[in-house]
Amino acid sequence: MRSQRDPAKTHVAKRRDVEANTHCDSGKTHVAQRRDVEAKTQRELGEPPVEKRSDVGADDAGAIEARLALGHPGFRLDVDLSLPGRGFSALFGPSGSGKTSCLRAIAGLLHASGWLRVRGEVWQDDERRLFVPPHRRAIGMVFQQAALFPHLSVRGNLEFARRRVPAGPVRTEFDHVLALLALEPLLQRMPDHLSGGERQRVAIGRALAANPRLLLLDEPLASLDLKRRAELLPCLQAMQAELALPVIYVSHAPEEVAQLASHLVLLEEGGVRASGPTAELLTRLDLPLAHGDSAQAAFTATVLSHDGVDRIARLRFDGGELFLPSASAVPGARRVVRILARDVSLTLSRHADTSILNILPVTVLALADDTPGHVMVRLDAGGPILLARVTRRSADALALRPGLEVQAQIKGAAIG
């Protein structure tokens, strides 16, 4: 009687055969041949392939798209997403709005129903019963707490991720990762000899060293004190400026979103309330972001000059110039300017005898009720949109109305 072979053992044997054939390759095998081997492995093991749709190339910069839904008692996530294929996109909302659940569904750690396509690769399509498991999605993921290997040095943690990268195009050079995150001085240190901010930098570096197609950051600053946040934020800003890699960043801190994200998704109770350019959503009076003490505008400006004596930088933006204190600034550099609505006052005429450095001609676009006794005013500054939070008495005294031309006064020290 012929013995029955264990299907699972047969599958394992086939995988080992294919891997052995792959490892015997001289290292010069063409990318197409390697993909053939991977596809054969997937077919033999019953794993779904990572499909590329013909209408979007694998390196298309225009799409991280998803339709995802999942539910459990007391909560349901139901989102449509369309995010840029590079730069930082933020998932923003209060606790319980579904930010982390959405991120974990994109990573494949939660099996939501629907479909997901990342820069031309289909990672999930329930209609075709296709679901790429997390380990095959080429994702880098960093949580609030850095989960470093305690027995490995910083270099060891980074090299561990680097060694596991399959052959293929390198999306982020290792030396570039070290430079972006200022990791070179830390390489010989052990994780228990690092500060919280340093551990997060290493965790992000390890995620980048794994050569991901998509980086997911789940509130990486949330567990840090103000000093450590201030140390890590410039590294994240450098990543935003220099990496072509798409990053999805979860946060409930408006100041982080304003400084880092070019695209914003506002989540409420498991659904998408609004999605679009960050600068636009921050100043939309129909959204909660544009109300209260933290309401702010954000836009990009270019450094024109820096006075080393009085430490004042002059910046140019579409519509005018700004002056702000700065210890150092490099002419030609671009930076995100944040202006809180509470730091903007309005006047009908320009005054010269004032200590306020910035007085900009603006046009009132709209007004909306804010907190009791206050009005939020949306202003056109010749390109960027500003917000001004004034008392209702002041709004009435100035007869503020859409179309009225006024002067916006902003202290240099108040600009972030």
C-alpha positions in Angstrom: 0.0 0.0 0.0 1.4 3.4 -1.0 1.9 5.7 2.0 0.0 9.0 2.3 2.3 12.0 2.4 1.6 14.8 4.8 0.5 17.8 2.6 2.0 20.3 5.0 5.4 18.5 5.0 5.2 18.4 1.2 4.6 22.1 1.0 7.6 22.8 3.4 9.8 20.5 1.3 8.8 22.4 -1.9 9.5 25.7 -0.2 12.9 24.5 0.9 13.7 23.2 -2.6 12.8 26.5 -4.2 14.8 28.5 -1.6 17.7 26.2 -2.1 17.6 26.8 -5.8 17.4 30.6 -5.2 20.3 30.6 -2.7 22.5 28.7 -5.3 22.1 31.6 -7.7 25.3 33.4 -8.3 23.9 36.8 -7.3 23.6 38.0 -10.9 20.2 36.5 -11.6 18.0 39.0 -13.3 15.1 40.5 -11.3 12.6 38.9 -13.6 14.0 35.5 -12.9 13.8 36.1 -9.1 10.2 37.1 -9.4 9.5 33.9 -11.4 10.9 31.9 -8.5 8.8 33.9 -5.9 5.7 33.4 -8.0 6.3 29.7 -8.3 6.8 29.4 -4.5 3.5 31.3 -4.0 1.6 29.0 -6.4 3.0 25.8 -4.8 2.2 27.0 -1.2 -1.2 28.4 -2.1 -0.1 31.9 -1.2 -1.7 34.8 -3.1 0.7 36.8 -5.3 1.4 40.5 -4.9 -0.5 41.6 -8.0 0.3 44.7 -10.1 -2.7 46.2 -11.8 -2.1 47.1 -15.4 -3.5 50.6 -15.0 -1.0 51.7 -12.4 2.7 51.0 -12.4 4.5 49.5 -9.4 6.3 52.7 -8.8 3.3 55.0 -9.4 3.7 57.9 -7.1 -0.1 58.6 -7.0 -1.7 56.0 -5.0 -2.2 54.4 -1.7 -5.9 53.5 -2.0 -8.1 51.4 0.2 -11.7 50.5 1.1 -11.6 48.8 4.5 -14.2 47.9 7.0 -14.2 45.9 10.3 -16.3 45.8 13.4 -16.4 44.6 16.9 -18.7 45.3 19.9 -18.9 49.0 20.4 -16.8 50.1 17.4 -16.9 49.9 13.6 -14.2 51.0 11.1 -15.4 51.9 7.7 -13.0 54.0 5.6 -12.2 55.0 2.0 -8.7 56.2 1.6 -6.8 57.8 -1.2 -3.3 59.0 -0.1 -0.3 60.3 -2.0 2.4 57.8 -3.0 5.2 59.8 -1.2 5.6 62.1 1.8 3.8 62.0 5.1 0.1 61.4 5.3 -1.5 61.8 8.8 -4.4 59.9 10.3 -5.7 62.3 12.8 -8.5 62.2 15.3 -9.4 61.8 19.0 -8.8 58.6 20.9 -11.2 55.9 19.7 -11.6 57.3 16.3 -10.0 54.3 14.6 -6.5 55.6 13.7 -4.6 52.6 15.0 -7.1 50.1 13.8 -6.9 51.6 10.3 -3.1 51.5 10.4 -3.1 47.9 11.6 -5.5 46.9 8.8 -3.2 48.5 6.2 -0.3 46.5 7.7 -2.5 43.3 7.5 -2.3 42.8 11.3 -6.1 43.2 11.4 -8.0 41.5 8.6 -10.6 44.1 7.6 -12.9 43.4 4.7 -12.4 45.3 1.4 -9.3 46.0 -0.8 -6.0 47.8 -0.6 -3.6 48.9 -3.3 -0.1 50.4 -2.5 1.7 52.2 -5.3 0.4 49.8 -7.9 0.6 46.6 -5.8 -2.6 44.9 -4.7 -2.2 43.8 -1.2 -5.8 42.8 -0.6 -8.9 42.2 -2.8 -11.6 40.3 -1.1 -13.6 39.9 -4.3 -10.7 37.8 -5.7 -9.9 36.2 -2.4 -6.5 37.9 -2.3 -4.8 38.8 0.9 -1.1 39.3 1.1 0.1 38.4 4.7 1.9 41.1 6.7 5.4 39.6 6.3 5.1 39.9 2.5 3.9 43.6 2.4 7.3 45.2 2.6 6.1 47.4 5.5 8.1 49.2 8.2 6.1 49.8 11.3 7.0 51.7 14.5 4.8 51.9 17.6 4.6 54.2 20.5 7.2 52.1 22.4 10.3 51.2 20.6 10.6 47.3 20.6 14.3 47.0 20.1 16.2 43.7 20.7 17.8 44.3 24.1 20.7 41.9 23.5 21.8 43.7 20.3 23.6 47.0 20.0 22.1 49.8 17.9 24.2 48.5 15.0 23.1 45.0 15.6 19.4 46.1 15.6 19.9 47.9 12.3 21.9 45.1 10.7 19.3 42.5 11.7 16.7 44.4 9.7 19.2 45.0 6.8 20.1 41.3 6.5 16.4 40.3 6.1 15.9 42.5 3.0 15.2 40.4 -0.1 17.2 41.1 -3.2 15.8 44.0 -5.2 15.9 47.8 -5.6 17.2 49.7 -2.6 14.7 52.4 -1.7 16.7 53.9 1.2 20.4 53.7 1.4 21.7 52.5 4.8 24.2 55.5 5.2 21.3 57.9 4.4 19.3 56.3 7.2 22.2 56.9 9.6 22.5 60.5 8.6 18.8 61.3 8.6 18.3 60.0 12.1 21.7 61.0 13.5 22.4 57.4 14.5 26.2 57.2 13.9 27.1 58.2 17.4 24.8 55.6 18.9 25.9 52.5 16.9 27.9 50.9 19.7 25.4 51.5 22.5 22.9 49.0 23.9 19.2 49.8 24.0 19.1 50.1 27.8 21.7 52.9 27.5 19.5 55.0 25.2 17.0 57.8 26.0 13.4 57.4 24.9 14.0 59.7 22.0 17.1 57.8 20.9 15.3 54.5 21.1 12.6 55.8 18.8 15.2 57.1 16.4 16.7 53.6 16.3 13.3 52.0 15.9 12.5 54.2 12.9 16.0 53.6 11.5 15.5 49.8 11.8 12.2 50.1 10.0 13.9 52.0 7.2 16.8 49.6 7.1 14.3 46.9 6.1 13.8 48.7 2.8 10.0 49.1 3.1 7.7 50.3 0.3 5.5 51.9 3.0 6.4 53.2 6.5 3.7 53.2 9.2 4.3 55.3 12.4 1.8 54.9 15.2 2.2 58.0 17.5 6.0 57.7 17.8 6.2 60.9 19.9 3.4 60.1 22.3 5.5 58.5 25.0 8.2 61.1 24.9 8.6 64.3 27.1 8.8 67.7 25.4 12.6 67.7 25.3 12.8 64.3 23.6 10.0 65.3 21.2 12.0 68.3 20.2 15.0 66.1 19.5 13.1 63.6 17.3 10.9 66.0 15.4 13.7 67.5 13.2 14.6 64.0 12.2 11.1 63.3 11.1 11.1 66.6 9.2 14.3 65.6 7.5 12.6 62.3 6.4 9.6 64.3 5.1 11.9 66.5 3.0 14.3 63.9 1.7 12.6 60.5 1.4 10.4 59.5 -1.6 9.0 56.8 0.7 5.3 57.1 1.6 4.7 57.4 5.3 1.4 57.1 7.2 1.6 58.9 10.5 -0.9 58.4 13.3 -1.4 61.3 15.7 -3.8 63.2 17.8 -1.5 66.2 18.2 -2.3 69.1 15.8 1.1 70.6 16.0 2.8 67.4 14.8 0.4 67.0 11.9 0.9 70.7 10.9 4.7 70.3 10.9 5.0 66.9 9.3 2.1 65.9 7.1 1.3 67.2 3.6 -1.9 65.2 3.5 -4.4 64.7 6.3 -7.2 62.3 7.0 -9.6 63.3 9.8 -11.2 60.3 11.4 -14.3 60.4 13.6 -16.0 57.4 15.1 -14.4 55.0 12.6 -15.1 56.9 9.5 -13.5 59.6 7.4 -14.8 63.0 8.2 -12.5 64.8 5.7 -9.4 64.1 3.6 -7.1 66.4 1.7 -4.1 68.7 1.9 -3.2 69.5 5.5 -3.0 73.3 5.0 -6.6 73.2 3.7 -8.1 71.0 6.3 -6.5 72.9 9.2 -8.3 76.1 8.2 -11.7 74.8 7.1 -14.3 76.4 9.5 -16.7 73.4 9.1 -14.1 71.1 10.7 -13.1 70.9 14.4 -9.4 71.4 13.6 -10.1 75.1 12.9 -11.7 75.8 16.3 -10.5 76.2 19.9 -7.2 77.1 21.4 -5.1 74.9 19.2 -6.6 76.1 15.8 -3.7 77.0 13.5 -2.6 77.6 10.0 0.5 76.0 8.4 2.3 76.7 5.1 5.7 76.5 3.6 8.1 79.4 3.3 11.6 79.9 2.0 14.4 81.5 4.1 15.7 84.6 2.3 18.2 85.8 4.9 19.3 85.5 8.5 20.7 88.3 10.7 23.3 86.8 12.9 23.3 89.8 15.2 19.7 90.1 16.2 18.9 86.4 15.2 16.0 87.2 13.0 15.2 85.2 9.9 13.4 86.7 6.9 11.1 84.2 5.1 9.3 84.5 1.8 5.9 82.9 1.1 3.3 83.2 -1.7 1.9 86.6 -0.8 4.5 88.2 1.4 7.3 88.0 3.9 7.6 87.0 7.5 10.2 87.8 10.2 10.8 85.4 13.1 13.4 84.7 15.7 15.8 81.9 14.7 19.1 80.8 16.2 20.2 79.9 12.7 18.7 79.7 9.2 20.2 78.8 5.9 19.1 81.0 2.9 17.2 78.9 0.4 16.0 76.4 3.0 12.3 75.7 3.1 10.4 75.3 6.3 6.9 74.8 7.6 5.5 77.9 9.3 2.8 77.4 12.0 0.7 80.3 13.2 -1.9 79.8 15.9 -5.2 81.6 15.5 -5.0 83.0 19.0 -1.7 84.8 18.0 -3.3 86.7 15.2 -4.9 90.1 15.8 -6.7 92.2 13.3 -6.8 95.9 12.6 -8.4 98.1 9.8 -5.2 100.1 9.2 -1.5 99.4 9.3 0.4 100.9 12.3 4.1 101.7 12.3 4.6 102.4 16.0 4.3 98.8 17.2 6.7 96.0 18.4 4.9 93.5 16.2 7.2 92.3 13.4 4.7 91.0 11.0 1.8 93.0 9.6 0.2 91.3 6.6 -2.6 92.6 4.3 -5.3 90.0 4.3 -8.9 89.6 3.1 -11.7 88.1 5.3 -13.1 85.0 3.7 -15.5 83.8 6.3 -16.5 83.9 10.0 -17.8 81.2 12.3 -18.7 80.9 15.9 -16.0 79.5 18.1 -15.8 79.1 21.9 -18.3 81.3 23.9 -17.6 85.0 23.2 -15.1 84.2 20.4 -15.3 84.2 16.6 -12.9 82.4 14.2 -12.0 84.4 11.1 -10.7 82.8 7.9 -8.3 85.0 6.1 -6.6 85.0 2.6 -3.0 86.1 2.9 -2.3 86.1 -0.8 -2.0 82.4 -1.1 -1.8 80.8 2.3 -4.9 80.8 4.5 -4.7 82.2 8.0 -7.0 81.9 11.0 -7.6 84.7 13.6 -9.5 84.0 16.8 -11.0 87.2 18.1 -13.7 88.2 20.6 -17.1 88.7 19.2 -17.0 92.3 20.6 -13.9 93.0 18.4 -15.5 91.4 15.4 -18.5 93.6 15.8 -16.4 96.7 16.4 -14.4 96.1 13.2 -17.6 95.1 11.3 -15.8 92.0 10.0 -17.4 90.5 7.0 -16.4 88.4 4.0 -14.6 90.5 1.4 -13.3 93.1 4.0 -9.6 94.0 3.6 -7.8 94.2 7.0 -4.3 93.8 8.5 -3.2 90.7 10.3 -0.7 91.3 13.1 1.5 88.4 14.2 4.3 88.5 16.8 7.5 87.0 15.4 8.0 85.1 18.7 4.6 83.5 18.2 5.5 81.8 14.9 6.4 78.1 15.2 
